[in-house]
Amino acid sequence: MSGDSDCTRTSPSAGSPSDNELLPDRPKYVCSLSPDLITKAREELQEKPEWRLRDVQALRDMVCKDYPSLGTCLDDAFLLRFLRARKFDYDRALQLLVNYHTCRRSWPEVFNNLKPSAIKPVLESGFVTVLPCLDPEGRHVVCIRPDRWTPSNYPITENIRAIYLTLEKLIQSEETQVNGIVILADYKGVSLSKASHFGPFVAKKVIGILQDGFPIRIKAVNIINEPRIFKGIFAIIKPFLKEKIANRFFLHGCDLNSLHQNIPPVILPEEYGGTAGKLDISSWNELLLASEEDFLHDFSQLVLPCDSSPHDMLVSGDADEKQCDDSLRGMKPQLYYCY
């Protein structure tokens, strides 16, 4: 499925009514939000149920007009993710959608052959999982534990692939699209040698995806058990963070009481002073691995057009790599100092 043909059959001006009747209909969107979440979406995201499909069609028309070769899925539910992530601002939602594809096409080490079975070793290590209970705001808590990663087993990009697939699975839920997510990152045992794998080039790529290239609302990032080396890691990350996101970082050190002010103990595992039992990674792993066919179907709709060129991309990979390599040489002394 090419971007051109997809836009041709969805643009209101394309073809006569009789021609369009011969084409298969798109999946019909059915809202699954509760009345309370519909109200929340209206108040926080400027989403009006009576205008929802009109807004989706407006975004679809913009894609077909301005980016006819984008090669994107244009289903209502898919486009709605981007509108919600940008509070129904058409221009910003379109930019996010373009960035989403740009990120995927500019980092083949992460996005080629991206499917749950391909990152099974990362899942089994417990590097990333999702806690079984929602927080009081109805948000999933994504738990990341860098100490579970052994660099000699696989490169850092495998961890990024696992995080990305986790977010892709979560964002399928309309509740998550409205409520957002919370991140809990446990940096216990992270050494200088392990931290050195997360240089400015990787940092900029990851931050670029999370801030500007993925339709998810990150409401808080809670850092626990961070060693002194984290000062150096955060020094690498912070220049790439927008002020709004930077203000959502909470560094708790080893103070579990501080963590509990942001995430209640009732949903936390025992490892973090909670009452929800031992941390279980098997349930999330099983859910993600069982979604293999869904991912293959969804990603098959995100096609790289044959006539695309580097000029279509918003970010030049070579230029970024050179700039970030230069930055890395300047950051390394700071990492050693903090360590």
DOROGU-974982 format. One record per residue (C-alpha): x, y, z; residue in one letter. Coordinates in steps of 0.1 Angstrom, whole numbers, plus 5000, padded with zeros to 4 digits. Each point is the difference from the previous one (the first is absolute). Last residue first. Layout:
<rs>
<c1 X c2 Y c3 Z resn a>
...
</rs>
This chain:
<rs>
<c1 5316 c2 5089 c3 5388 resn y>
<c1 4990 c2 5036 c3 4996 resn c>
<c1 5035 c2 5009 c3 4988 resn y>
<c1 5001 c2 4971 c3 4976 resn y>
<c1 4967 c2 5010 c3 4985 resn l>
<c1 5011 c2 5036 c3 4997 resn q>
<c1 5032 c2 4990 c3 4982 resn p>
<c1 4978 c2 4980 c3 4976 resn k>
<c1 4977 c2 5030 c3 4992 resn m>
<c1 5024 c2 5019 c3 4977 resn g>
<c1 5008 c2 4970 c3 4979 resn r>
<c1 4963 c2 4992 c3 4999 resn l>
<c1 4992 c2 5035 c3 4986 resn s>
<c1 5022 c2 4994 c3 4970 resn d>
<c1 4984 c2 4966 c3 4995 resn d>
<c1 4966 c2 5018 c3 5002 resn c>
<c1 5008 c2 5024 c3 4973 resn q>
<c1 5014 c2 4974 c3 4977 resn k>
<c1 4970 c2 4977 c3 5006 resn e>
<c1 4975 c2 5028 c3 4995 resn d>
<c1 5015 c2 5009 c3 4967 resn a>
<c1 5000 c2 4964 c3 4988 resn d>
<c1 4964 c2 4994 c3 5011 resn g>
<c1 4986 c2 5031 c3 4984 resn s>
<c1 4967 c2 5007 c3 5017 resn v>
<c1 4967 c2 5012 c3 4985 resn l>
<c1 5002 c2 4974 c3 4973 resn m>
<c1 4987 c2 5006 c3 4965 resn d>
<c1 5034 c2 5011 c3 4988 resn h>
<c1 5013 c2 4965 c3 5009 resn p>
<c1 4979 c2 4987 c3 4971 resn s>
<c1 4967 c2 4983 c3 4996 resn s>
<c1 4991 c2 4988 c3 4965 resn d>
<c1 4995 c2 4963 c3 5010 resn c>
<c1 4977 c2 5009 c3 5028 resn p>
<c1 5008 c2 4986 c3 5034 resn l>
<c1 4968 c2 4983 c3 5011 resn v>
<c1 4983 c2 5002 c3 5034 resn l>
<c1 4970 c2 4977 c3 4993 resn q>
<c1 5022 c2 4970 c3 5005 resn s>
<c1 5007 c2 5013 c3 5035 resn f>
<c1 4964 c2 4995 c3 5010 resn d>
<c1 4997 c2 4965 c3 4987 resn h>
<c1 5034 c2 4988 c3 5014 resn l>
<c1 4991 c2 5016 c3 5033 resn f>
<c1 4967 c2 4983 c3 5002 resn d>
<c1 5016 c2 4967 c3 4991 resn e>
<c1 5026 c2 5003 c3 5028 resn e>
<c1 4974 c2 5010 c3 5027 resn s>
<c1 5004 c2 4968 c3 5019 resn a>
<c1 5037 c2 5009 c3 5007 resn l>
<c1 4988 c2 5033 c3 5016 resn l>
<c1 4974 c2 4984 c3 5022 resn l>
<c1 5024 c2 4972 c3 5010 resn e>
<c1 5027 c2 5024 c3 5009 resn n>
<c1 4976 c2 5022 c3 5020 resn w>
<c1 4989 c2 4970 c3 5021 resn s>
<c1 5035 c2 4986 c3 5004 resn s>
<c1 5016 c2 5031 c3 5015 resn i>
<c1 4987 c2 4996 c3 5035 resn d>
<c1 5014 c2 5022 c3 5027 resn l>
<c1 4993 c2 4984 c3 5033 resn k>
<c1 4968 c2 5008 c3 5018 resn g>
<c1 4978 c2 5031 c3 4996 resn a>
<c1 5008 c2 5015 c3 5035 resn t>
<c1 5027 c2 5024 c3 4990 resn g>
<c1 5034 c2 5009 c3 5014 resn g>
<c1 5017 c2 5001 c3 4966 resn y>
<c1 5010 c2 4963 c3 4997 resn e>
<c1 4967 c2 4991 c3 5017 resn e>
<c1 4982 c2 5009 c3 4968 resn p>
<c1 4982 c2 5034 c3 4996 resn l>
<c1 4962 c2 5004 c3 4995 resn i>
<c1 4991 c2 5004 c3 5037 resn v>
<c1 5032 c2 5018 c3 5007 resn p>
<c1 4986 c2 5032 c3 4983 resn p>
<c1 5021 c2 5015 c3 4972 resn i>
<c1 5010 c2 5037 c3 5003 resn n>
<c1 5001 c2 5004 c3 5038 resn q>
<c1 5011 c2 4963 c3 5001 resn h>
<c1 5032 c2 5009 c3 4983 resn l>
<c1 5010 c2 5025 c3 5027 resn s>
<c1 4992 c2 4974 c3 5027 resn n>
<c1 5022 c2 4976 c3 4980 resn l>
<c1 5030 c2 5022 c3 5005 resn d>
<c1 5029 c2 4982 c3 4983 resn c>
<c1 5006 c2 5029 c3 4975 resn g>
<c1 4966 c2 5015 c3 4993 resn h>
<c1 5007 c2 5020 c3 4968 resn l>
<c1 4968 c2 5013 c3 4985 resn f>
<c1 4999 c2 5009 c3 4963 resn f>
<c1 4968 c2 5018 c3 4989 resn r>
<c1 5016 c2 5034 c3 5000 resn n>
<c1 5023 c2 4988 c3 4972 resn a>
<c1 4970 c2 4991 c3 4980 resn i>
<c1 4985 c2 5035 c3 5001 resn k>
<c1 5034 c2 5016 c3 4995 resn e>
<c1 5006 c2 4981 c3 4968 resn k>
<c1 5027 c2 4974 c3 5003 resn l>
<c1 5030 c2 4997 c3 4976 resn f>
<c1 5024 c2 5020 c3 5022 resn p>
<c1 4989 c2 4979 c3 5030 resn k>
<c1 5011 c2 4966 c3 4987 resn i>
<c1 5038 c2 5002 c3 5001 resn i>
<c1 5000 c2 5018 c3 5034 resn a>
<c1 4975 c2 4974 c3 5012 resn f>
<c1 5025 c2 4972 c3 4992 resn i>
<c1 5028 c2 5019 c3 5018 resn g>
<c1 4979 c2 5006 c3 5031 resn k>
<c1 4990 c2 4964 c3 4997 resn f>
<c1 5036 c2 4990 c3 5007 resn i>
<c1 4994 c2 5008 c3 5037 resn r>
<c1 4977 c2 4971 c3 5002 resn p>
<c1 4962 c2 5001 c3 4994 resn e>
<c1 4980 c2 4978 c3 5023 resn n>
<c1 4967 c2 5012 c3 4986 resn i>
<c1 4991 c2 5023 c3 4971 resn i>
<c1 4963 c2 5008 c3 4996 resn n>
<c1 4991 c2 5014 c3 4965 resn v>
<c1 4965 c2 5016 c3 5000 resn a>
<c1 4972 c2 5008 c3 4976 resn k>
<c1 5013 c2 4985 c3 4968 resn i>
<c1 4972 c2 5006 c3 4975 resn r>
<c1 5003 c2 4977 c3 4970 resn i>
<c1 4998 c2 5006 c3 4963 resn p>
<c1 5037 c2 4993 c3 4991 resn f>
<c1 5025 c2 5021 c3 4981 resn g>
<c1 5003 c2 5034 c3 5018 resn d>
<c1 5008 c2 4993 c3 5037 resn q>
<c1 5005 c2 4963 c3 5002 resn l>
<c1 5015 c2 4996 c3 4966 resn i>
<c1 5023 c2 5030 c3 5003 resn g>
<c1 5010 c2 4989 c3 5035 resn i>
<c1 5011 c2 4966 c3 4986 resn v>
<c1 5020 c2 5014 c3 4971 resn k>
<c1 5016 c2 5028 c3 5021 resn k>
<c1 5011 c2 4975 c3 5026 resn a>
<c1 5014 c2 4975 c3 4975 resn v>
<c1 5021 c2 5027 c3 4984 resn f>
<c1 5008 c2 5016 c3 5034 resn p>
<c1 5014 c2 4968 c3 5015 resn g>
<c1 4981 c2 4972 c3 5017 resn f>
<c1 5027 c2 4972 c3 4996 resn h>
<c1 5022 c2 5019 c3 5024 resn s>
<c1 4974 c2 4993 c3 5028 resn a>
<c1 5009 c2 4963 c3 4999 resn k>
<c1 5037 c2 5006 c3 5005 resn s>
<c1 4993 c2 5026 c3 5027 resn l>
<c1 4979 c2 4976 c3 5019 resn s>
<c1 4963 c2 4997 c3 5005 resn v>
<c1 4994 c2 4980 c3 5032 resn g>
<c1 4967 c2 5015 c3 5010 resn k>
<c1 4987 c2 5022 c3 4972 resn y>
<c1 4963 c2 4992 c3 5005 resn d>
<c1 4979 c2 5019 c3 4975 resn a>
<c1 4962 c2 5004 c3 5007 resn l>
<c1 4982 c2 5016 c3 4971 resn i>
<c1 4964 c2 5013 c3 5002 resn v>
<c1 4975 c2 4998 c3 4971 resn i>
<c1 4974 c2 5021 c3 4983 resn g>
<c1 4964 c2 5004 c3 5011 resn n>
<c1 4983 c2 5008 c3 4966 resn v>
<c1 5020 c2 4977 c3 4977 resn q>
<c1 5004 c2 4975 c3 5028 resn t>
<c1 4962 c2 4997 c3 5003 resn e>
<c1 4998 c2 4997 c3 4962 resn e>
<c1 5021 c2 4968 c3 5002 resn s>
<c1 5022 c2 4994 c3 4970 resn q>
<c1 5025 c2 5023 c3 5016 resn i>
<c1 5011 c2 4973 c3 5025 resn l>
<c1 5011 c2 4975 c3 4973 resn k>
<c1 5020 c2 5026 c3 4981 resn e>
<c1 5016 c2 5012 c3 5032 resn l>
<c1 5011 c2 4964 c3 5008 resn t>
<c1 5012 c2 4996 c3 4964 resn l>
<c1 5022 c2 5032 c3 5005 resn y>
<c1 5014 c2 4989 c3 5033 resn i>
<c1 5010 c2 4966 c3 4985 resn a>
<c1 5016 c2 5016 c3 4970 resn r>
<c1 5019 c2 5024 c3 5023 resn i>
<c1 5014 c2 4970 c3 5019 resn n>
<c1 5011 c2 4984 c3 4968 resn e>
<c1 5017 c2 5033 c3 4990 resn t>
<c1 5022 c2 4996 c3 5031 resn i>
<c1 5019 c2 4972 c3 4983 resn p>
<c1 4997 c2 4963 c3 5009 resn y>
<c1 5015 c2 4975 c3 5024 resn n>
<c1 5033 c2 5018 c3 5007 resn s>
<c1 4980 c2 5030 c3 5012 resn p>
<c1 4983 c2 4980 c3 5029 resn t>
<c1 4967 c2 5017 c3 5007 resn w>
<c1 4981 c2 4994 c3 5032 resn r>
<c1 5017 c2 5030 c3 5017 resn d>
<c1 4982 c2 5022 c3 4976 resn p>
<c1 4966 c2 4994 c3 5017 resn r>
<c1 4971 c2 5017 c3 4983 resn i>
<c1 4965 c2 4998 c3 5015 resn c>
<c1 4971 c2 5014 c3 4979 resn v>
<c1 4972 c2 5011 c3 5023 resn v>
<c1 4965 c2 5001 c3 4983 resn h>
<c1 4979 c2 5030 c3 5007 resn r>
<c1 4964 c2 5001 c3 5015 resn g>
<c1 5007 c2 5031 c3 5021 resn e>
<c1 5001 c2 4979 c3 5032 resn p>
<c1 5028 c2 4978 c3 4985 resn d>
<c1 4991 c2 4970 c3 4978 resn l>
<c1 5009 c2 4965 c3 5012 resn c>
<c1 5019 c2 4972 c3 4981 resn p>
<c1 5033 c2 5019 c3 4999 resn l>
<c1 5014 c2 5002 c3 4965 resn v>
<c1 5034 c2 4984 c3 4992 resn t>
<c1 5034 c2 5010 c3 4988 resn v>
<c1 5034 c2 4986 c3 5007 resn f>
<c1 4985 c2 4968 c3 5014 resn g>
<c1 5026 c2 4978 c3 4983 resn s>
<c1 4973 c2 4979 c3 4984 resn e>
<c1 4987 c2 5031 c3 4982 resn l>
<c1 5035 c2 5008 c3 4987 resn v>
<c1 5005 c2 4964 c3 4988 resn p>
<c1 4966 c2 5001 c3 4982 resn k>
<c1 5009 c2 5030 c3 4979 resn i>
<c1 4995 c2 4984 c3 4966 resn a>
<c1 4969 c2 4982 c3 5012 resn s>
<c1 4983 c2 5033 c3 5008 resn p>
<c1 5004 c2 5015 c3 4965 resn k>
<c1 5022 c2 5026 c3 4983 resn l>
<c1 5018 c2 4984 c3 4971 resn n>
<c1 5016 c2 5034 c3 4992 resn n>
<c1 4990 c2 5027 c3 5024 resn f>
<c1 5029 c2 5002 c3 5025 resn v>
<c1 5031 c2 4995 c3 4978 resn e>
<c1 4981 c2 5017 c3 4971 resn p>
<c1 5000 c2 5034 c3 5018 resn w>
<c1 4990 c2 5027 c3 4974 resn s>
<c1 4969 c2 4983 c3 4987 resn r>
<c1 4982 c2 4995 c3 5034 resn r>
<c1 5009 c2 5035 c3 5012 resn c>
<c1 4987 c2 5016 c3 4967 resn t>
<c1 4968 c2 4980 c3 5002 resn h>
<c1 4992 c2 5013 c3 5035 resn y>
<c1 5012 c2 5035 c3 4991 resn n>
<c1 4975 c2 5001 c3 4972 resn v>
<c1 4972 c2 4990 c3 5024 resn l>
<c1 5012 c2 5025 c3 5026 resn l>
<c1 5001 c2 5028 c3 4973 resn q>
<c1 4964 c2 4991 c3 4990 resn l>
<c1 4989 c2 5001 c3 5036 resn a>
<c1 5017 c2 5034 c3 5005 resn r>
<c1 4982 c2 5014 c3 4970 resn d>
<c1 4966 c2 4986 c3 5009 resn y>
<c1 5000 c2 5011 c3 5036 resn d>
<c1 4977 c2 4974 c3 5015 resn f>
<c1 5018 c2 5000 c3 5034 resn k>
<c1 5033 c2 4989 c3 4985 resn r>
<c1 5001 c2 4964 c3 5014 resn a>
<c1 4962 c2 4998 c3 4994 resn r>
<c1 5004 c2 5009 c3 4963 resn l>
<c1 5028 c2 4975 c3 4996 resn f>
<c1 4981 c2 4971 c3 5015 resn r>
<c1 4969 c2 5009 c3 4979 resn l>
<c1 5020 c2 4993 c3 4969 resn l>
<c1 5002 c2 4963 c3 5008 resn f>
<c1 4964 c2 4997 c3 5011 resn a>
<c1 4986 c2 5016 c3 4969 resn d>
<c1 5021 c2 4979 c3 4976 resn d>
<c1 5026 c2 5019 c3 4979 resn l>
<c1 5029 c2 4976 c3 5003 resn c>
<c1 5031 c2 5018 c3 4987 resn t>
<c1 5020 c2 4998 c3 4967 resn g>
<c1 5012 c2 5036 c3 5002 resn l>
<c1 4997 c2 5003 c3 4962 resn s>
<c1 4970 c2 5024 c3 4999 resn p>
<c1 5016 c2 5022 c3 5027 resn y>
<c1 4984 c2 5035 c3 4996 resn d>
<c1 4967 c2 4992 c3 4984 resn k>
<c1 4994 c2 4965 c3 5012 resn c>
<c1 5013 c2 5007 c3 5035 resn v>
<c1 4979 c2 5032 c3 5002 resn m>
<c1 4969 c2 4981 c3 4989 resn d>
<c1 5005 c2 4973 c3 5027 resn r>
<c1 5004 c2 5027 c3 5026 resn l>
<c1 4967 c2 5016 c3 4990 resn a>
<c1 4984 c2 4966 c3 4999 resn q>
<c1 5011 c2 4993 c3 5036 resn v>
<c1 4986 c2 5034 c3 5011 resn d>
<c1 4966 c2 4993 c3 4983 resn r>
<c1 5000 c2 4966 c3 5017 resn l>
<c1 5004 c2 5016 c3 5034 resn r>
<c1 4977 c2 5030 c3 4996 resn w>
<c1 4970 c2 4987 c3 5020 resn e>
<c1 5024 c2 4983 c3 5025 resn p>
<c1 5018 c2 5033 c3 5007 resn k>
<c1 5036 c2 4995 c3 5009 resn e>
<c1 5017 c2 5031 c3 5014 resn q>
<c1 5027 c2 4978 c3 5016 resn l>
<c1 4996 c2 5008 c3 5036 resn e>
<c1 4963 c2 5010 c3 5004 resn e>
<c1 4985 c2 4979 c3 4972 resn r>
<c1 5023 c2 4971 c3 5006 resn a>
<c1 4991 c2 5000 c3 5037 resn k>
<c1 4962 c2 5001 c3 4992 resn t>
<c1 5004 c2 4971 c3 4976 resn i>
<c1 5021 c2 4983 c3 5028 resn l>
<c1 4971 c2 5004 c3 5025 resn d>
<c1 4975 c2 4987 c3 4975 resn p>
<c1 5022 c2 4969 c3 4994 resn s>
<c1 5020 c2 4999 c3 4968 resn l>
<c1 4996 c2 4971 c3 4975 resn s>
<c1 4991 c2 5022 c3 4970 resn c>
<c1 4991 c2 4980 c3 4969 resn v>
<c1 5020 c2 5008 c3 4969 resn y>
<c1 4989 c2 4982 c3 4968 resn k>
<c1 5027 c2 4980 c3 4984 resn p>
<c1 5006 c2 5015 c3 4966 resn r>
<c1 4977 c2 4991 c3 4972 resn d>
<c1 5011 c2 4979 c3 4971 resn p>
<c1 5000 c2 5017 c3 4966 resn l>
<c1 4972 c2 4995 c3 4975 resn l>
<c1 4979 c2 5027 c3 5016 resn e>
<c1 5028 c2 5025 c3 4993 resn n>
<c1 4996 c2 4995 c3 4963 resn d>
<c1 4963 c2 5006 c3 5001 resn s>
<c1 5004 c2 5031 c3 5021 resn p>
<c1 5024 c2 5014 c3 4973 resn s>
<c1 5038 c2 5000 c3 5005 resn g>
<c1 5021 c2 5019 c3 5025 resn a>
<c1 4985 c2 5032 c3 5014 resn s>
<c1 4992 c2 4985 c3 5034 resn p>
<c1 5036 c2 4987 c3 5003 resn s>
<c1 4999 c2 4964 c3 5013 resn t>
<c1 5006 c2 4981 c3 4968 resn r>
<c1 5027 c2 5022 c3 4987 resn t>
<c1 5016 c2 5003 c3 5034 resn c>
<c1 5006 c2 4963 c3 5002 resn d>
<c1 5011 c2 4997 c3 4964 resn s>
<c1 5027 c2 5027 c3 5005 resn d>
<c1 5012 c2 4987 c3 5034 resn g>
<c1 5006 c2 4966 c3 4985 resn s>
<c1 4984 c2 4967 c3 5011 resn m>
</rs>
